[in-house]
């Protein structure tokens, strides 16, 4: 690693703590809590899935608000403020058992996580503009932070649940432990936020291309990529919501769940290196299409077999791919728009991503409550991802940006 790249890499790594909070903990740790909460509170799979749907609704509301917020508040402020709010709402989930109140808490946590994830993605894209040849790596490092959140959650949640086994509503202690983890992460985010607030100021001149023509984000030229990305949101979230529940119904032990979820998280961290070149090479939807197709393979495997080895392989493939699809959307914006339009472009992709996530958990839960079980729900998720791959493949690079 060159001396010029090293400080950018460390900043991207520090920013990745935000991705760990916003997705790795605030959203995905719920999958580890779902089996215990569902049994304790007598939930259906549909209601259990609705908890992550509520989180996605909040995420959508946050994404919709981001363009307005970023015209008034620095993304560096939104980064740590969103992380602080996410930690607070996570902690509050441990104080309630009423499903309607928990749905509201999950919604608010989703809203806060959108502030973190979108602002962090924008800051990571700006880091990439300082080292264009390594932009894919820097984006991957940021998004790969989600894997760090997954790994820590995989180690922390089962340990807490075991430590408080026998306590009334023992799952609430896991919510509080996760909240403390998010508060600690928020403190860590103060450093990259402070550094980037000092030197990451883009002048108004960046709103024009080298030809002097103003360039802004418009939906229609990105239509196929946006559609493919929305279907990615529908398809992947069912797996992350119900994979642990499926393992439990198949008789997997707590240790097996920890191994599965931990390896999935480690694969997310490694994905920044695996796909960096792919993200740098493709200006159109090729990277998103390839990754969506691979993710569909990962999602369908547990629906076809109960072999734990195959399920672990599924988790490894899933972890190695799914956050790189998020990175591919940011790379697509960065390749095809000037820096001043990045915030709006990233927000647009985040919005369709969030809309897809609203549909996914409840759809899979509803299917799982029927005769097909969770296996059939995952099969539908895989088909959705393959359709998304086909649409993304049709996305061509923009030719109007100089």
Secondary structure as GFF3:
##gff-version 3
##sequence-region A 1 402
A	DSSP	alpha_helix	3	19	.	.	.	ID=ss1
A	DSSP	pi_helix	20	25	.	.	.	ID=ss2
A	DSSP	alpha_helix	30	41	.	.	.	ID=ss3
A	DSSP	alpha_helix	45	70	.	.	.	ID=ss4
A	DSSP	alpha_helix	75	92	.	.	.	ID=ss5
A	DSSP	three_ten_helix	93	95	.	.	.	ID=ss6
A	DSSP	alpha_helix	99	130	.	.	.	ID=ss7
A	DSSP	three_ten_helix	132	134	.	.	.	ID=ss8
A	DSSP	alpha_helix	135	163	.	.	.	ID=ss9
A	DSSP	alpha_helix	171	199	.	.	.	ID=ss10
A	DSSP	three_ten_helix	204	207	.	.	.	ID=ss11
A	DSSP	three_ten_helix	220	222	.	.	.	ID=ss12
A	DSSP	alpha_helix	223	249	.	.	.	ID=ss13
A	DSSP	alpha_helix	254	274	.	.	.	ID=ss14
A	DSSP	alpha_helix	276	281	.	.	.	ID=ss15
A	DSSP	alpha_helix	286	304	.	.	.	ID=ss16
A	DSSP	alpha_helix	308	336	.	.	.	ID=ss17
A	DSSP	three_ten_helix	339	341	.	.	.	ID=ss18
A	DSSP	alpha_helix	342	368	.	.	.	ID=ss19
A	DSSP	alpha_helix	373	393	.	.	.	ID=ss20
###
